[in-house]
Amino acid sequence: MDWVLFGIFVVLMFSGVPLAVAMGLAGTAVVAATGLGMLSLPTNVYTGIAKYPLMAIPVFVIAGLIFERAGVATTIVRFASSVVGQRQGGLAMVAILVAMILGGISGSGPADSAAVGAVMLPSMVKAGYPKEFTAGVIAAAGSTDILIPPSIAFVVYSLLVPQASVPALFAAGMIPGILSGATLMLVAWWLSKRHGFEQPTGEQRPPFWKSLREAGWGLAAPVIILGGMRSGYFTPTEAAVVAVFYGFFVGMVVYRSLSWRAVYDVLVESAEIASVILTVVALASVFAWASNTLGTFDHLAKAMLGAGLPEIAMLVSIQVLLLIAGMFLDAISIYFIFLPLLIPIAMHFDWNLVWFGVVITMNMALGQFHPPLGVNLMVTCRMAGVSMESTIPWVLWMVAAMAGTMFLVTFVPELALWLPRTLGYL
């Protein structure tokens, strides 16, 4: 039945069936064929999402959309421009820096790619950047958002791997997220300089202190979220609620850019986005329950360990496997499909599960902007009006750069573990 489960899933996936539905149907078919009890399915769907940490997901989605509609991205762009200055490749670097800052508010790559794209696409194209390059840079920049806390991906990982707490994962993702962003900025600058994008115009950079004051309300959001969790005032889920009310205050009282109609639209859109995420979680839980009951992943894990691969070879094999999977699957689906297989292997080699979560999530970040299923790239290509294929010559440079950072964190675990250990989470 192990191969039947995966066989049905793969056939449905390549037939164009949505991933969540494919996982749910594959699990249901195996449950029916093996007599595990069809009445258990509604219970598994419910228990898959009836978990307190998952409440943070829809609330962080609301927070991200509120800050986007409030115009926070525009003020942060001016602040980032004052830091980077007028230079060749400056706007590309600004786009990446802005995405990193916004990642400290919502933790959703596609949402932040859309927010940064709305502000940066017109100005970058006007400055002479090709649309294909611009779409690739903004999509890659948005991928850092699932590493820099708060991160929806880390919340889901912690749900599936209780040994790794959400605060520990948030802290562990900080340095790898900043390293990834810095690497992308370096590549964007090099490509801009090599191809002569954005020649300096002699325009004066925005005043630093004025732009910092204007962006202060937006920049304070990550400090409030992470500072509140660190001080123990609230949990990650409560931090998301605080972020929402802070966003309402900034948008309706400080900037006065949010009307009641805009607030209604934000709530409707966030409900749609969150429902998609939680539907994936709910139906994937059926797939996970069926595979765990059959012992599918235990069999696969024993087979992989029985191959006798040394630790380094096993680690590289896992990374390559996830890199390939990331070309076709979204992060949440990969967690539900592969974590039951990979966690026993990680425990066999005594790998730290917080570090392991960061490494896997970096792989998922790569999958957000490389074809053929890079969700961030889909968003930015649609906004720029270009095909995904046309961005490949630019995106591959960024994929290579971020993959290098991922392998650096893979073989130097302290880059992920130093901060959570220092803060007392490990």
LOBADO-141254 format. One record per atom (N, C-alpha, C, O): x, z, y; residue in one letter. Coordinates in steps of 0.1 Angstrom, whole numbers, plus 5000, padded with zeros to 4 digits. Atoms other than C-alpha are relative to their C-alpha. Example, Ala and Ser with C-alpha at 12.3 -4.5 7.8 and 13.67 -1.06 7.14 Angstrom:
2
500950004988A;512350784955A;500950005012A;501950075012A;499150004989S;513750714989S;499250085011S;499750095022S;
//
This chain:
426
500850004988M;500050005000M;500950005013M;500449965023M;499150004988D;503050045023D;500149875007D;499949855019D;499850134995W;503549675027W;498749945004W;498649865013W;501450044996V;499749615029V;499750045014V;499249975022V;500249944987L;499549845059L;500749915011L;500149875021L;499350074990F;502349665078F;499749855000F;499749795010F;500450145001G;501349325065G;498849975008G;498749875015G;501250024993I;497849355079I;500350015015I;499849935023I;499749984986F;499249485112F;500749875006F;500449835017F;499250124995V;501749195116V;499249885001V;499349805010V;500850124999V;499248925107V;499050015011V;498849915019V;501049984989L;496649065132L;500849985013L;500249925022L;499350014987M;499349095159M;500349865003M;500149825015M;499750144998F;500548735155F;498849915001F;498949805005F;501350074998S;496948625154S;499450015014S;498449955017S;500549994986G;496548735190G;499150125002G;498550145012G;500849884999V;494649055182V;500750115009V;501950135007V;499349904992P;495349325208P;500750114991P;500250144981P;499149915009L;498049575195L;499250124996L;499350164984L;500849885003A;495749875197A;499049984989A;498950054979A;501050035010V;493049705177V;500649964987V;500150004976V;499350035013A;495549565152A;500450124993A;500350134980A;499649885007M;496949915145M;498750074994M;498850124983M;501249935005G;493450065142G;499449934988G;499049994979G;500650075011L;492149785119L;500950014987L;500450034976L;499149985011A;495249805097A;499950134993A;499850144981A;500249875006G;494950175093G;498650024993G;498650084983G;501449985006T;491150155087T;500049924986T;499449974977T;500150075012A;491649885060A;500750074989A;500250074977A;499249925010V;494250095041V;499250124996V;499150164984V;500849885003V;492050405044V;498849964991V;498550034981V;501250055009A;489050205029A;500549964986A;499849994976A;499650055012A;491150045002A;500550124990A;500450114978A;499549895008T;492750374990T;499150124998T;499450214991T;501049895001G;489650594993G;500450135007G;500150245002G;499549884993L;491250835018L;498850065008L;499050185012L;501149944993G;487850885034G;499749945013G;500449975023G;500350064988M;486250675060M;499550095011M;499650075023M;500649904990L;484550975076L;501150075008L;500850135018L;498949944993S;488051095086S;500449925013S;501149985021S;499650094989L;488450805110L;499650055014L;500450065023L;500449954987P;486350935139P;500750125005P;501150145016P;499349884997T;487951265137T;501549975004T;502050045014T;498650034997N;491451115138N;500149935014N;501049955022N;500050064987V;490550895168V;499850115011V;500550105021V;500249894990Y;489251205187Y;501350095001Y;501750115012Y;498949915000T;492151435177T;501349935006T;502249995011T;498950074995G;494551155187G;500250015015G;501350015020G;499949994985I;493751195224I;499550145005I;499750165017I;500549864995A;492251555225A;501250095000A;501250194993A;498849924999K;495651695234K;500350035015K;500249945023K;499849964986Y;496451885266Y;501049925007Y;500849885019Y;499050084993P;499651705275P;499649865004P;500049815014P;500550134997L;497851375275L;499249995013L;499049895018L;500850004988M;495751485304M;500949965012M;500349925022M;499150044989A;498851425326A;500049855002A;500249805013A;499950154999I;498651045319I;499049955011I;499549885020I;500950064990P;495450955338P;500250065014P;500049995024P;499849934987V;496251205366V;501349945007V;501249925019V;498950074994F;499751055371F;499749865005F;500349815015F;500450134996V;498250715372V;499250005013V;499549925022V;500749994987I;495850825400I;501050035011I;500949975022I;499049974990A;498850975419A;500749885004A;500949865016A;499250124997G;500850655417G;499249905008G;499749855018G;500950094993L;497850445429L;499750055014L;499749975024L;500349944987I;497050685457I;501249975010I;501049935021I;498850014991F;500650675471F;500249855003F;500749825014F;499850144998E;500750295467E;499049955011E;499449895021E;501050044990R;497450245487R;500250075013R;499750025024R;499849934987A;498450505513A;501149945009A;501249985020A;498950064992G;501350285524G;501350075000G;502250055008G;498849935001V;504050515513V;501249914997V;502349935001V;498950095004A;506050225498A;500649935012A;501849915013A;499550064987T;506350065533T;501050095007T;502050045011T;499149914993T;507850375548T;501350024992T;502450044998T;498849985009I;510250415518I;500949885001I;502149895000I;499250124998V;511350055522V;500850015013V;502049975013V;499249984988R;512350125558R;501150104999R;502250085004R;498949905002F;514250435548F;501149944991F;502349964994F;498950065009A;516050245519A;500849905008A;502049895006A;499250104992S;516949965544S;501050075009S;502050025012S;499149934991S;518450225567S;501250054992S;502350074998S;498949955008V;520550355538V;500949884996V;502249894997V;499250115005V;521650015524V;500649925012V;501849875011V;499550084988G;521949835558G;499949854998G;499449804987G;500150145000Q;522149465566Q;501249944993Q;502349954999Q;498950055007R;524349305540R;499549904990R;498349904986R;500350105011Q;524449025514Q;499550084988Q;500250164983Q;500649935011G;522149135486G;499350135004G;498950204995G;500549884996G;520849415507G;498550024996G;498150134992G;501449985003L;517149355502L;499750024985L;498850094981L;500249985015A;517549325464A;500450154997A;499750214988A;499649865002M;519349665465M;498950095005M;498650204999M;501149924994V;516549805487V;498850004990V;498250114988V;501250015009A;513849685462A;500350104988A;499350164984A;499749925012I;515649865433I;500050155004I;499450234997I;500049864995L;516150185454L;498650055002L;498350174999L;501449974998V;512450185464V;499350034987V;498650134986V;500649985013A;511350145428A;500450134994A;499650204987A;499549875005M;513550445418M;499350115006M;498950215000M;500649894992I;512050665445I;498550014996I;498050124993I;501450005004L;508450555436L;499950054985L;498850114982L;500149955014G;509250635399G;500050155000G;499550204990G;500149864999G;509550995410G;498650055003G;498450175005G;501449974996I;505850985419I;499049974988I;498250064985I;501050045010S;503950795392S;500549994986S;499850024977S;499450015014G;506250725362G;499449884992G;499449884980G;500650125007S;504450385355S;500749885005S;500749855017S;499350124996G;506650075355G;499249895006G;499549845017G;500850114995P;503949815359P;499450035014P;499349945023P;500649964987A;502250005387A;501050005012A;500749955022A;499050004989D;505450055407D;500649865002D;500949835013D;499550144998S;506549695401S;499049935009S;499449855018S;501050064991A;503249585417A;500150055014A;500049985024A;499849944987A;503749825446A;501249955007A;501149915019A;498750054994V;507349725453V;499849855002V;500349805013V;500150144998G;506449355448G;499149965012G;499449875019G;500950034989A;503649365473A;500750025014A;500449945023A;499349984987V;506049495500V;501349915001V;501649865011V;498750075000M;509349325490M;500049854997M;500949785002M;500050145004L;508448985476L;500049915012L;500849825013L;500050094988P;507548825510P;501350005007P;501849905011P;498849994992S;510548955528S;501249954993S;502149894999S;498950065008M;512948865500M;500049854999M;501049795001M;500150145000V;511648515497V;500349945014V;501049845015V;499750054987K;511848475535K;501550015003K;502049935011K;498649984998A;515448595534A;500849904992A;502049894993A;499350115007G;516248305510G;500350034985G;500949954979G;499949985014Y;516048465476Y;499149914992Y;497949894997Y;500950075008P;514648245449P;498950094994P;499150214991P;501149925005K;511248365437K;500250054986K;499950164982K;499749965014E;512448375401E;501050125000E;500850214992E;499149884999F;515348605410F;499350125005F;499550235000F;500849884994T;513048825431T;499150064990T;499150194989T;500949945011A;510548865403A;500850074990A;500350184985A;499149935010G;513348955379G;500550135004G;500550234997G;499449884995V;514949205401V;498950115002V;499250234998V;501149904998I;511649385410I;499550054986I;499250174985I;500449955013A;510649395373A;501050094994A;500650194988A;499049915006A;513949535362A;500050135007A;500250245001A;500049874992A;513849795390A;498850094996A;499050214994A;501149925004G;510349905379G;500250074986G;499650174983G;499749945013S;511749975344S;500650145001S;500550214991S;499349874999T;513750275357T;498950115001T;499250235000T;501149904997D;510350445364D;499650084988D;499150194989D;500449925012I;509850555328I;501250094996I;501150164986I;498949915002L;513250725329L;500150115010L;500350235007L;499949904990I;513150895362I;498750085000I;497650025001I;501249925001P;510651185360P;499250005013P;499749985024P;500749985013P;507751215359P;499849874993P;499649774999P;500150125008S;507450975331S;498950014989S;498950104981S;501150005010I;504350885311I;500649984986I;500050044976I;499450025013A;506550765282A;500550134994A;500450154982A;499549875005F;508251105279F;498950094996F;499050174987F;501149925004V;504851275278V;499549964986V;499250054978V;500450055014V;503851055248V;501050044990V;500650084979V;499049965010Y;507151115231Y;500050154997Y;500150184985Y;500149855003S;506851495235S;498850034992S;498850124984S;501249985008L;503351465220L;500349984985L;499850054977L;499750035014L;504751305189L;501250084994L;501350094982L;498849935004V;507951505188V;500050145007V;500650165017V;500249884993P;506951865197P;501350085003P;501450165011P;498749934998Q;510651985194Q;500649975013Q;501450045018Q;499550054987A;511351795226A;498950035011A;497949965011A;501049964989S;509551965256S;500049905011S;501049835013S;500150094989V;508251765285V;501050035011V;501749945016V;499049974990P;510451955311P;501449964996P;502249915004P;498750035005A;513551905289A;500249845001A;501349805005A;499950155000L;512851525286L;500049955015L;500849865018L;499950044986F;512151495324F;501450025005F;501949935012F;498749984995A;515451655332A;501049914993A;502049865000A;499050095007A;517351455305A;499949865005A;500949795004A;500150144996G;516051125319G;500549985014G;500749865018G;499650014986M;517251195355M;501349925001M;501349825008M;498750064998I;520951095352I;500049864994I;500549775000I;500150145005P;520350795328P;499249915009P;499549795010P;500850084991G;517650675352G;500749965012G;500649845016G;499250034988I;519850695382I;501249904997I;501549815004I;498950095004L;522750535363L;499449854998L;500149765001L;500650135002S;520450245352S;499749935013S;500049815015S;500350064987G;519250195388G;501349955007G;501349855013G;498750044994A;522850195401A;500649884994A;501249795001A;499550125007T;523849945375T;499349875004T;499949775006T;500850114996L;521049715384L;500349965014L;500349845018L;499650034986M;521949745421M;501349925001M;501449835008M;498750065000L;525449645413L;499949854996L;500549765002L;500250145005V;524349335393V;499349925011V;499649805013V;500750074990A;521849235420A;500949965012A;500849855017A;499050024989W;524549265447W;500949894996W;501249795004W;499050105005W;527049055426W;499349874999W;499949775003W;500750135001L;524448785419L;499749945013L;499849825016L;500350044987S;523448775455S;501249945007S;501249845014S;498750044993K;527048745467K;500549874993K;501049785000K;499650125007R;527848485440R;499349875004R;499849775005R;500850124997H;524948255449H;499649995015H;498949905019H;500250024986G;524948315486G;498650045005G;498149985015G;501349964995F;521548485489F;500150105012F;501050185013F;500149914989E;520548665521E;501350015008E;502050115008E;498849994991Q;523348585546Q;499750105011Q;498550105016Q;500249904990P;523748865571P;499549935013P;500049835018P;500650064988T;521548795602T;500550075013T;500250025024T;499649934988G;523149045626G;498950095005G;499150165015G;501149914996E;519849235628E;500550154998E;501350184989E;499649865000Q;520249605635Q;499350084988Q;498150054987Q;500749925011R;519549845605R;499050105006R;499350155017R;500949904994P;516550075610P;500750135002P;501650174994P;499449874998P;517450415625P;499850094988P;498750114983P;500149925012F;518250645597F;499150125001F;498250144993F;500849874999W;516750975610W;498549975002W;497750044998W;501450034997K;513650805623K;499349954987K;498249994984K;500650055012S;513050625590S;499850114989S;498950114982S;500149885010L;513750945570L;498850085004L;498150134995L;501249924996R;511151125591R;498749944996R;497850004992R;501250075004E;508550855585E;499850004985E;498650014981E;500150015015A;509250845548A;500050144994A;499850154982A;499849865005G;509551225545G;498850044991G;499050114981G;501249955008W;505951275532W;500149944986W;499750004976W;499950065013G;506551025504G;501250054992G;501150084980G;498849955006L;510051155496L;499850144995L;500450184985L;500349865004A;508651505493A;499350014987A;499350124981A;500950005012A;506351415464A;500850034988A;500450134980A;499249965012P;509051415437P;500650145000P;500750214990P;499449864998V;510551735451V;498950104996V;499250204990V;501149915003I;507151905449I;499750004985I;499550114979I;500350015014I;506451775414I;501050074991I;500750154983I;498949955008L;509851855399L;500350145003L;500650234995L;499749864995G;510452165420G;499050104995G;499350214991G;501049915005G;507152315410G;500150034985G;499950144981G;499849985014M;507852255373M;501250094997M;501250184989M;498849925002R;511352395376R;499850155003R;500350244996R;500349874996S;510152705394S;499050084991S;498950204992S;501049945009G;507452765368G;498650025007G;497850085001G;501349994994Y;504552735393Y;499049924993Y;497849964993Y;501050075008F;502852475372F;500749924989F;501949894989F;499650085011T;503052275340T;500149855004T;499649825015T;500050144997P;503651895339P;498649955003P;498449875012P;501450054997T;499851835337T;499550055013T;498949985020T;500449944987E;499252075366E;500749935011E;500249915022E;499250074990A;502051895385A;499449875004A;499449835015A;500750134998A;500151565381A;498850035010A;498649955019A;501249974991V;497051735397V;500550035014V;499849985024V;499449974987V;499151865425V;500449885008V;500149865020V;499650124994A;500551525431A;498849925005A;498949865016A;501250074996V;497051375433V;499550065013V;499249985023V;500549944988F;495851625459F;501049985012F;500549975024F;499150034989Y;499051585479Y;499949865005Y;500049835017Y;500150144996G;498651205478G;498749985009G;498849915018G;501250014992F;495051245491F;500350055014F;499849995024F;499749944987F;496351465519F;500849905009F;500549885021F;499250094993V;499051225529V;499349875004V;499449835016V;500750124997G;496850915527G;498850015010G;498649935018G;501249994992M;493751055544M;500250085013M;499550075023M;499849914988V;495151315569V;501349965008V;501249955020V;498850034993V;498751215577V;500149865004V;500249835016V;499950144997Y;498850835575Y;498649945004Y;498649845011Y;501350054997R;495050795578R;499849854995R;499149785002R;500150145005S;495350475557S;499049994989S;498749884984S;501050005011L;492850575530L;498650035005L;498450135010L;501449984997S;489150535535S;499450054987S;500050054976S;500749955012W;486550685512W;499849884990W;499849904978W;500250115009R;485950335498R;501349974993R;501349944981R;498750025006A;489750295491A;500250114989A;500750084978A;499949895010V;489650635473V;499249974987V;499649984976V;500850045011Y;486750515452Y;500649894991Y;500649894979Y;499350115007D;488650195443D;501250054992D;501450004981D;498949945007V;491650395433V;499650074988V;500250064977V;500549935012L;489650615410L;499549904989L;499749934977L;500450095009V;488050315394V;501149934993V;501249924980V;498950075006E;491250125389E;500950094991E;501350054980E;499249915008S;493150435376S;499250034987S;499950054976S;500849985012A;490250495351A;500249884990A;500349914978A;499850115008E;490650145338E;501450004993E;501649974981E;498650005006I;494450175334I;500250114990I;500750094979I;499849895009A;494350515318A;499249984987A;499650024977A;500850035012S;491550405294S;500749914991S;500749924979S;499350095008V;493750125282V;501150084992V;501350064980V;499049925006I;496650365276I;499550094989I;500050104978I;500549915010L;494550625258L;499349934988L;499249994978L;500650075011T;492750365237T;501149964990T;500949974978T;498950035009V;496150255224V;500450134992V;500650124980V;499749875007V;496950625216V;499050034990V;499450074979V;501149975010A;493550675199A;500149924988A;500049974977A;500050095011L;493750375177L;501350004992L;501349994980L;498749995006A;497450415170A;500050124991A;500850134981A;500149885008S;496650765157S;499449974986S;499850044976S;500550045013V;494650605129V;501149944991V;501249974980V;498950075007F;497550385119F;501150114996F;501550114985F;499049905003A;499950685121A;499550104989A;500250134980A;500649915010W;497550905100W;500149944986W;500450004976W;500150075013A;497150645073A;501549984994A;501750004982A;498650015005S;500950585071S;500650134996S;501350144986S;499549875004N;501750955070N;499450054987N;500050114979N;500749965013T;499151015043T;500649934988T;500749994977T;499550085011L;500550735022L;501550034998L;502150004988L;498549985001G;504150855029G;500849885002G;502049874998G;499350124998T;505050515041T;501450025007T;502449965003T;498849984993F;507650625066F;501050084993F;502250064995F;499149935008D;509150875043D;500749914990D;501949924988D;499450105009H;509750595018H;501049915007H;502149895002H;499050094992L;511350375045L;501250085004L;502350025004L;498949924996A;513450655058A;501050034989A;502250024991A;499249985012K;514750735023K;500849874997K;502049884993K;499350135003A;515550365018A;501149985010A;502249935006A;499050024990M;517450345051M;501250094998M;502350054999M;498949905002L;519450665044L;500749974987L;501949994986L;499450035013G;520050545008G;500949885001G;501749864992G;499150124998A;521750235022A;501550045002A;502449965001A;498749944999G;524750465029G;500749965013G;502049965013G;499450044987L;525350345065L;500650135007L;499950235007L;499549884993P;527650575085P;499250025013P;498449945017P;500849964989E;526250755115E;500049905012E;498949865017E;499950094989I;527450515142I;499349874997I;498549815005I;500750125004A;526250205122A;498550025000A;497849935004A;501449975001M;522850365117M;499450005015M;498349955017M;500549994986L;522550445155L;499949865006L;498949835013L;500050144994V;523450085165V;498949924993V;498249845000V;501150085006S;521049945139S;498650045005S;497849955007S;501249964994I;518250155153I;499849945013I;498749905017I;500150064986Q;518950035188Q;499749865000Q;498849815007Q;500250145002V;519049675177V;498549984996V;497849895000V;501450015005L;515749725158L;499050025011L;498149945012L;500949974989L;514049875188L;500149905011L;499049875017L;499850104990L;515449615211L;499249874996L;498549815005L;500850125005I;513849335190I;498550045000I;497749955004I;501449964999A;510649535187A;499450005014A;498349965016A;500450004986G;510549575224G;499749865006G;499049855017G;500350144995M;510349195228M;498549974997M;497949885003M;501350035004F;506849205212F;499050115002F;497850095002F;500949895000L;505449555215L;500250085013L;501350085018L;499849914989D;504749795243D;500650144996D;500650164984D;499349885003A;506450135245A;499150104992A;499650154982A;500949905007I;503450355233I;499849954985I;499950034976I;500250055013S;502850125203S;501350024992S;501350064980S;498849985007I;506550145194I;500250144996I;500750174985I;499849855004Y;506550525195Y;499150034988Y;499650094979Y;500949975012F;503550545171F;500549934987F;500349994977F;499650075012I;504950285147I;501350054995I;501550064983I;498649985005F;508650375146F;500450155000F;501350194992F;499549865000L;508950745155L;499850084987L;500850154983L;500149935013P;507550875122P;501149954990P;501550034981P;498950045008L;510350665106L;501350055005L;502250094997L;498749974994L;513150745130L;500350155001L;501550195000L;499849864998I;512651115135I;500750074987I;501650154989I;499349955012P;513551205098P;501549964999P;502450034995P;498650045000I;516750995102I;500850075010I;501950115007I;499449934990A;517551165134A;500350154996A;501450204998A;499849875005M;517151505118M;501050014988M;501750104987M;499050015011H;519251395088H;501450015006H;502350075001H;498750004994F;522151325111F;500250115011F;501250125017F;500049894991D;521351635132D;500249955015D;500950015023D;500050054986W;520851435164W;499150085009W;498050135004W;500949934991N;519451615194N;498849925004N;498949805008N;501250084999L;515851505197L;499649975015L;498949875017L;500250034986V;515751525235V;500949885004V;500449785010V;499150114997W;518751295238W;499549874992W;499549764998W;500550115007F;517251075211F;498849935007F;498649815007F;501150054993G;514051045231G;500449925012G;499849825015G;499550084988V;515950935262V;500649874996V;500349775003V;499450125004V;517950675243V;498949904996V;499049784999V;501150095004I;514750535227I;499249955012I;498949835013I;500850044988T;512950535261T;500849905008T;500249815015T;499150104993M;515950345277M;499849864993M;499749765000M;500250125007N;515350085250N;498649945004N;498449825005N;501350044996M;511650075259M;500049955015M;499349855018M;499950054986A;512650035296A;500549855000A;500049775008A;499550145001L;514549725286L;498949904996L;498849795002L;501150095004G;511449585269G;499049975010G;498349885009G;501050024989Q;509449615301Q;500449885008Q;499549835015Q;499750114991F;511349335318F;500849884993F;501349794999F;499450125006H;512749095291H;498949934992H;498050004986H;501050085006P;510648815277P;500050024984P;501150074979P;501250064995P;508448745259P;498850095004P;497850045009P;501249914997L;506249055265L;500450115010L;499950225009L;499649904990G;507949235294G;498850025010G;498549935018G;501249984992V;504849385311V;500450005015V;499649955023V;499650004986N;506749445344N;500249865005N;499849825016N;499750144997L;507949085344L;498749925001L;498649835009L;501350074999M;504348965338M;499450025013M;498849935020M;500649964987V;503249155369V;500749925011V;500049865019V;499350064988T;505949025392T;500049855000T;499949795010T;500150155001C;505848665379C;498649955005C;498649855012C;501350044995R;502148655386R;499950015015R;499349935022R;500049984985M;502648795421M;500949895007M;500549855018M;499150104994A;505548545428A;499549864997A;500049775004A;500550135004G;503648255412G;501049914993G;501149794995G;499050085008V;506448155388V;499850034985V;499150134982V;500149985015S;506648125350S;501150104996S;502150125002S;499049905005M;508348395330M;501349934995M;502449994996M;498850075005E;510648135314E;501049975011E;502249975009E;499150044989S;512048045348S;500950125005S;501950105012S;499249884996T;513348405354T;501150034990T;501950124993T;499149965010I;515348415322I;501550005004I;502250095001I;498650004996P;518748305337P;500450125009P;501650165009P;499749884991W;518548595362W;499850134992W;500650224993W;500449875007V;516848855339V;501150044990V;501350154988V;499149975010L;519448825312L;501250075005L;501750164998L;498949924994W;522148955335W;499650155001W;500450244998W;500549864998M;520049265342M;499850064987M;500050184985M;500249955014V;519149305305V;501450054995V;501550164989V;498649965005A;522949305297A;500550125007A;501150215000A;499549884993A;523749555324A;499350134996A;500050234994A;500849885004M;520949795314M;500350044986M;500350164982M;499649985014A;521849755277A;501350075000A;501550164992A;498749935000G;525449855286G;499850155004G;500550234998G;500249864997T;524150175303T;499350074989T;499650194987T;500649945012M;521950245273M;501050044990M;500950154984M;499049975010F;524850225249F;501050115005F;501550194997F;499249894995L;526850445273L;499450144998L;500150234994L;500749885002V;524250715271V;499950034985V;499950154981V;500049985015T;524050655233T;501250074995T;501150164987T;498849955005F;527650735228F;500650115008F;501750175005F;499649884992V;528050995256V;498850085002V;498250085013V;501349934999P;525051225249P;500050105012P;498950135017P;500049904990E;526151475276E;499449945013E;498950015022E;500650074989L;524951215302L;498550045001L;497950045012L;501449965000A;521451305291A;499850154998A;498850205003A;500349865004L;521851665279L;500650105010L;500250225010L;499449914991W;523951815307W;499050075009W;499050195011W;500949954990L;521151855332L;499050104994L;498850214998L;501049915006P;518452005309P;500750134994P;500150234995P;499249895005R;521152235294R;500350095012R;500250225011R;499749934988T;522152345329T;498850075005T;498950195010T;501249944995L;518552415339L;499350094990L;498350154993L;500549905010G;517952615307G;498949954992G;498250034986G;501150065008Y;515552375290Y;500549984985Y;499649964976Y;499550025013L;517852345259L;500650134995L;501150144983L;
//
